[in-house]
Amino acid sequence: MSEVEKRLNEMGFHLPECPTPGGAYVPAVNINGFVYASGQVPTVDGVTVYTGKVGVDVTIEEAVEGARICALRLISELKSVVGNLDDIERIAYVQGFVNSEDDFGQQPAVINGASQLLEAAFGEKGRHARIAVGVSTLPGNAAVEVMLVAALK
């Protein structure tokens, strides 16, 4: 078990199985030492747990939890490619999408759920560049979707 997984377990998080793609794509791909992990929505046991517009149907706190779930699923995608998560040099870049109304401006607070979990799991190597944007809808009406790029050692 990697140090990353041990830290997650100590925090009370369980790393799920690598998500099965819901379309014509792969969970993650390694290109020249960078792993691109496909976007994930907050799904647990095959059910998207937070759906609707953040700030209307979903609270900010629920959306933050949804972003954490996305991050755990992304870590599973990384593991499916690299095997040992300790072989990740750094989480380089995160993109976060928040299903929200035009006047909602707290997307960064929502995506902090993913960013903070990644930093807790990977330590300093989990700090990353990022974008957090609002969108009018997401697959399955999910409240949040997150993807990332990681550099390998």
ABEGO torsion letter per residue (X at the ends): XBAAAAAAAAAGBBBBBBBBBABBBBABBBBGGBBBBBBBBBBBGGBBABBEBBGAABBAAAAAAAAAAAAAAAAAAAAAAAGBAAABABBABBBBBBBBBAABAAAAAAAAAAAAAAAAAAEAAABBBBBBBBBABBBGGBABBBBBBBBBX
